[in-house]
Amino acid sequence: MEEADLQLIRKLIPRDEELKRLWDEHLEYEKKLEALGKRRYLSTEEDMKRKELQKLKLKGKDRIEEILRRYRSGK
């Protein structure tokens, strides 16, 4: 994410519970994906989990961006 987005997220988290939840999930998915990425080999189950985490992270990021657009447009 761009620095401007990160600053806006930090500003809005205290007053937007959905954004806070999504951001916390995003960071958790990122941490889990990083741990899986450090492994030399992934089992089939781990690879499926990695793909699922990537999808969840992307879905959450899309929703975060929707929320940020809403705040930027003043709605």
N, C-alpha and C positions, 0 to 999 in steps of 0.2 A: 504494500500500500504506500501511497505517496505520503510525504511528511504532513502536508496540509490535511489529508484525511485522518491521519493519526492524531493530530492536534485537535481536530473537531471531535473525534471519538472521545478523547480524554475529557474534553469540555462537556460533552453531552451525557456521558455515562452516569454521573450522579443523579440526573433527572429523567433518564429513559431506561426503565428496567429491561425492556426487550433488547435494547442495544447492549446493555451490560451483559445480559445472558448470552447473546450472540457472540460478543467479543470474547467472553471467557471461554465459550465453546471453541471459537476459532483458535485461540491460543493453545488450548488443550489438544485439539486435532493436530496443530502444527508440531507440538512437542512429541506426540505419538508418531507422527510421520517421520520426524527427524530421527527418532530412535530406530524405526524400521529401516530407514535409509542408511543407517550406519552398519546394518547387518550385511554380511557378504552374500548370504543365501537366505531366501525366504521360502518357507514351505508353501504349499498351495493355499492352505488356510490363512497364513500370514499375508500372502499376496492378495487374497480376496479381501482381507481386513484392510490392507493398505488402500486398495481401490475404493472400498466403501468410505474410508476416512477422507480420501480425496474428494469424493462426491459430496459428502456432508460438509466439508470445509468450503467447497465451492458454492454450495447452496446457501450456506450461512453468509459467505462473503457477498453474494448477490443481494441477500436481504439487507445486510449492513449498508451496502451502497444505495439501496432504495431508501432506507431511512435517512442517510446523509443527504441524498437529493431532496427529500421532503423538507429537511431542515434548511437547506440552502435556498429552496424556493419560497420559504416562509410559510409553508402550509402545515 
